[in-house]
Amino acid sequence: VSASVTMDPLAEDPNKALQDINGEADQEETRFLLRLVHHPTISLLLLTKGDRNHFYYRKGTEKPVELIHHFEIDKVTDQLTEVKLYQSQLATILSPCPSSIKDLDHIRYQTEDLRKAFQIYLQCTEGVKPEVHSKKESTVIRFGLVASLSHTQYGFKGDNTTLVDDGYTASTSAVFGGMVDFALSRDLNRMHIVNELVYKNYKTGSNFTRPYGNGYTRTSDVAFDLSYIQLNTMLRYLILPLAKVNPFINIGISNAVMISSSKNSINTTYSFGNKESGEAIPGIKKYEFTPLVAGVGMNTRHFSAELRYSYNKRGFSPEITLETNPRTWWVLLTYKF
């Protein structure tokens, strides 16, 4: 519905209020508003502009009046204050029906809470079910390319004395692949589900000597070079979703499948002259589940940069008596189309 309205210029987001970022001046403009609840007696309207929602009530055909909610810096205490004027406005508007303003302090400045209060009020005072409209919510999907450098440290632990050693080398390798970003439509697209399909590599080894009875020793040279295709699935939260450069945090999991094992070897030399060669881990684990993937980063319209950490206790070992403990730090750069 078209109507002439004013819009509260103060920030409805506490982060923007702290940065002293306000909207346009509070002036009257003709706008199209969405009718959330409609009845000849009173209606609830919504105007979405830029980064925030403005809710209005309209009695009959009168001019819509905004329900006020914003954050501001108190000039006396210099503290951030949340102004919930809309709650006292509702108390006055809906007072003929006390049940519609029950638990007024818990009514949030959100579509569902306000719509429910108006519906209860109209059912109470008019005895009718009001006309209700919903704003179509959409999911924004973006694709991109991922390039990364990963640094992995390994900790072979357990009862497998043939392989356990503290000297396994760390590895640094390139990681690359593609991504798809599902921006959830609610709450200013703060929440995203991000899926990345990437190639990664584990490369490590150690050379160590152990006693072998009767004064002899055994020297083992162990090497691994393993390649994977990995799917990272993460929940991303944008802290300042509408800023040109905004920080975010990620948390999720990953699933990986080994596509090649160019090295999985152990070469053993005994001090009395014998030598043996074979697989370091027979039946090496082809599937890897990582229960912890977490990171922080910065996001722009087309690029994001992130520092990420992942940890997997068992790693590529299929044995209960052996843990390989790959711990990886990632530096990722993503380009989004």
SVG drawing of the C-alpha trace seen along z (x, -y; Angstrom):
<svg xmlns="http://www.w3.org/2000/svg" viewBox="-17 -16 92 76">
<polyline fill="none" stroke="black" stroke-width="0.4" points="0.0,0.0 1.3,-3.5 1.5,-6.0 3.3,-9.1 5.5,-8.2 8.5,-9.4 11.3,-7.0 13.3,-6.8 16.9,-7.8 18.6,-6.3 20.3,-2.9 18.3,0.2 21.6,2.2 23.8,1.7 27.0,2.0 26.0,-0.8 24.9,-2.9 28.4,-2.5 29.9,-3.7 27.5,-6.6 26.1,-5.5 22.6,-6.9 20.2,-6.8 18.7,-9.7 17.0,-12.6 13.6,-12.0 11.5,-13.4 8.2,-12.5 8.3,-10.5 5.7,-8.5 6.6,-4.8 5.1,-1.4 4.5,0.5 3.7,4.2 0.5,5.0 1.4,7.6 -2.0,7.5 -5.0,5.8 -8.4,4.8 -10.6,1.7 -10.0,0.9 -6.2,1.2 -3.4,2.5 0.3,3.4 2.6,2.3 6.2,2.9 8.7,0.8 12.1,2.3 14.7,-0.3 18.4,0.5 19.6,2.3 16.5,2.2 12.8,2.7 10.4,0.0 7.0,1.1 3.9,-1.1 0.4,-0.9 -2.5,-2.5 -5.9,-3.2 -8.6,-3.1 -7.4,-5.4 -5.3,-7.6 -1.7,-8.3 0.6,-5.4 2.6,-5.9 6.0,-4.3 6.6,-2.0 10.0,-3.3 12.9,-1.1 16.6,-2.1 19.9,-2.3 21.6,-5.5 24.5,-6.8 23.4,-8.4 25.0,-11.8 25.1,-11.8 26.5,-8.3 28.1,-7.8 26.6,-4.3 24.8,-2.5 21.1,-2.5 18.3,-0.5 15.2,-2.6 12.0,-0.4 9.4,-3.1 7.4,-0.7 6.5,1.2 4.8,-1.8 3.1,-2.6 1.7,0.9 0.5,0.6 -1.6,-2.4 -2.8,-1.1 -3.8,2.3 -5.0,1.5 -8.7,2.4 -7.6,6.0 -5.1,6.8 -4.4,10.3 -2.8,8.8 -0.1,7.1 0.6,9.9 4.3,10.1 4.8,6.8 8.5,6.7 9.0,9.9 7.5,8.6 10.5,8.1 10.7,5.6 10.2,8.4 7.5,9.4 6.3,12.5 6.0,10.9 4.3,7.8 1.9,9.6 0.9,12.0 0.0,9.1 -2.1,7.4 -3.9,10.6 -4.8,11.3 -6.0,7.8 -8.3,7.9 -9.6,11.3 -10.3,10.0 -12.0,6.7 -13.6,7.4 -14.2,11.2 -12.7,11.8 -9.6,13.3 -7.7,10.5 -6.2,10.6 -2.6,11.6 0.1,11.2 3.7,12.5 6.7,11.1 8.3,13.5 11.7,14.6 14.4,15.5 17.8,17.2 20.7,15.6 23.1,18.0 26.6,17.1 29.4,19.1 33.1,18.6 36.7,19.8 38.8,20.7 42.6,20.5 44.5,21.3 47.7,22.2 47.5,24.8 50.0,25.7 49.5,29.1 51.3,30.5 51.0,34.2 51.1,36.0 51.4,39.7 50.3,41.2 49.2,44.5 50.4,48.1 51.8,48.7 55.5,48.6 56.4,49.1 55.1,45.7 54.7,43.5 57.3,40.8 57.5,37.1 59.6,36.2 57.0,36.2 57.5,33.2 54.9,30.5 53.7,29.8 52.7,26.7 50.6,27.1 48.3,25.3 44.6,25.8 42.2,24.8 38.6,25.4 35.1,23.9 32.5,22.7 28.8,22.0 27.4,19.5 23.7,19.7 22.8,16.4 19.7,16.9 17.2,14.2 16.3,13.4 18.1,10.9 19.8,8.9 21.5,12.0 23.7,12.3 23.6,16.1 25.2,18.0 25.7,21.7 29.0,22.0 30.1,25.2 33.6,25.5 34.8,28.4 38.6,28.3 41.8,30.3 44.2,30.7 47.4,32.7 49.0,34.4 52.7,34.9 54.8,35.9 57.5,38.4 60.0,39.2 63.2,41.1 63.9,42.7 65.9,45.4 64.7,47.8 66.3,50.6 65.8,54.1 67.0,56.5 70.4,58.0 72.1,54.7 70.7,54.3 68.8,51.3 66.1,50.7 66.0,47.5 62.7,46.6 62.1,44.2 58.4,43.4 56.8,41.3 53.2,40.3 52.0,38.2 48.2,38.3 45.8,36.3 42.1,35.6 39.0,34.0 37.3,32.3 33.9,30.8 33.8,28.1 30.3,27.3 30.2,24.2 27.8,21.8 29.0,18.3 27.8,15.3 28.4,11.8 29.0,9.3 28.4,6.2 26.4,7.5 25.8,4.2 29.3,2.7 31.5,2.6 34.1,4.6 32.6,6.8 34.1,9.4 32.7,12.9 33.1,16.1 32.8,19.7 32.2,23.0 31.5,26.3 32.7,29.7 34.4,31.4 34.3,34.7 37.2,35.8 37.9,38.7 41.4,39.8 42.0,39.7 45.7,40.8 48.4,42.1 51.6,41.6 53.5,42.4 52.5,44.7 55.8,46.4 58.1,47.6 61.7,48.6 63.4,50.4 67.1,51.0 68.4,53.2 71.9,52.7 72.8,56.3 72.3,55.6 68.8,56.7 66.4,54.3 62.6,54.3 60.2,52.2 56.4,52.1 53.3,50.1 53.4,47.9 49.7,48.3 48.1,51.2 44.5,50.5 45.0,46.8 41.8,44.9 40.2,43.5 37.6,41.3 38.3,38.6 35.7,36.8 36.9,33.6 34.5,32.6 36.0,29.1 36.5,26.4 36.5,22.8 37.7,19.5 37.5,15.7 37.8,13.4 36.8,10.3 34.3,10.1 33.6,7.7 31.3,7.9 33.5,10.0 36.4,11.1 36.8,12.7 40.0,13.5 40.0,16.0 42.2,17.6 40.9,21.1 41.8,24.0 40.8,27.6 41.5,30.6 41.0,34.4 42.2,36.8 42.3,40.1 43.3,38.6 44.2,41.2 44.8,44.0 42.3,46.9 43.8,48.4 42.4,47.9 46.0,48.0 47.2,45.2 46.2,41.5 47.8,39.2 46.3,36.0 46.5,33.7 46.1,30.0 45.8,27.6 45.9,23.8 44.5,22.4 44.8,18.9 42.1,18.7 41.2,16.2 37.8,16.5 36.5,14.7 32.7,14.6 31.0,14.0"/>
</svg>
